[in-house]
Amino acid sequence: MEAIIEALGFDPWTFLLQAINIIIILSALYFLLWKPVVKALTNREEKIEENLKEAAAAREKAEEALTSYQQQIDQAHQEAQAILEQATKLSETTRQEILAQAKQEADRILEQARRDIEKEKKAAMDNIRSQAADLILMATTKILARNLSAGDQEHLIREALAEVERLQ
């Protein structure tokens, strides 16, 4: 085995020094390059995670705002619907009141017209009676003036009474 080691030109002290050199270089590379690169990658990963969390929070906030706005829009629609229903009810109530007032006014006018007609009818009947009385008086005067017989007088009185009844 020694022959193989000598044939390869293996020197244990050179090997040991080269191994120490490699360990020093790897240690230097580890502290000078690996740690800063890992630290930079870790920082970048943390920043990306933080940005993702912020984006998720912003998205949740936006969704909450959207939900809030949607609720406000729905509430506004409900309020508008309620106002429309209230306006419809109010207009219907007003229409009913106007119709009731118009009916009352028409009934009042009709009743007043009936009273006026009754009054005019009574005045006309009084006028007719007055004219009938005048006619009877005239007939009586004529009868007295002509010296009619009793039968003629009775006949004239009956005609006058019949005329009065016909006028009533």
C-alpha positions, 0 to 999 in steps of 0.5 A: 500500500505504501508503494501505491501511495508513493506511486501517486505522490501522496504526501500526508503533510501536503494533504493535511495543508490542502485540507486545512486550506479547503476548510479555511476557504469553505469557511470564508465562503460560508461566512462571506457568501453563503450567510449573506445570500441565505440572509438576503433570500430569507429577507426576500422571502419574509418580505414576500410573505409580508406583502402577501399578508398585506395583500390578503388583508387589503383584499379582505378589507376591500371585500368588507367594503364591498359588502358594506356598500352592497348592504348600503345599496340594498338598504337604499333600495328598501328605503326607496321601495318603502317611500314608494309604497308610502307615497302610493298609500298616501295618494290612495288615501288622498284619492279616497278623501277627495272622492268622499268629499266630492260625494258629500258635496254632491249629496249636499247639492242634491239635498239642497236641490231637493229642498229647493224643488220641494219649496218651489213645488209648495210655492207653486201649489200655494199659487195654484190654490190661490188662483183656484180660490180666485177662480172660485171667487170669480165663479161665485161672483159670476153666479151671483151676478147672473142669478143662476138656478141652484143646479147651475150654481152647483154645476159651476162649483163642482167644475171649479172644485174639479179644476182645483183638484186637477191643478193639484 
